[in-house]
């Protein structure tokens, strides 16, 4: 039996968390962190296949969280996708400079998110058919 992928969603907005959880929970094991510190602690304790990260967190920026993930030997290879309400290109640039694999805007499209996850992780989460 194939192991289910395990993702960490890092966001302090419950609506965003619930949307992503609903999109992914059938195919992926989901854990939630509402602060950067909580996320970094969870990454020390558990192995995650992917981190979905917001830019704005109550205790530190998502960019700082990403830099810490990418700067730690045990987590440096964990892919990070930013999911943010900021549409300005400067934020996307900062995400890539911090080490992110991708940057998507809220509200996130289910199909776009699944396609990006499949490319980054080289897995095949089912993508709904477009009518």
PEPE-V917720 format. One record per backbone hydrogen bond with DSSP energy under -0.5 kcal/mol. NH is the residue of the N-H (numbers start at 0). CO is the residue of the C=O. Records with the same first field share a line. If there is no record, write none. Layout:
# PEPE-V917720
NH: CO  CO
This chain:
# PEPE-V917720
4: 26
6: 28
7: 49
8: 6  30
9: 7  51
10: 8  32
13: 11
16: 12
17: 13
18: 14
19: 15
20: 16
21: 17
22: 18
23: 19
24: 20
26: 23
27: 23
28: 4
29: 27
30: 6
32: 8
38: 34
39: 35
40: 36
41: 37
42: 38
43: 39
44: 40
45: 41
47: 45
48: 5
49: 5
50: 78
51: 7
52: 50  80
53: 9
56: 54  59
57: 33
61: 54
64: 60
65: 61
66: 62
67: 63
68: 64
69: 65
70: 66
71: 68
72: 70
74: 71
75: 71
77: 74
78: 48  76
80: 50
81: 79  101
82: 52
83: 103
86: 84
90: 87
91: 87
92: 88
93: 89
94: 90
95: 91
96: 92
97: 93
98: 94  95
99: 94
100: 79
101: 79
103: 81
105: 83
112: 108
113: 109
114: 110
115: 111
116: 112
117: 113
118: 114
119: 115
120: 116
121: 117
122: 117
127: 125
130: 128
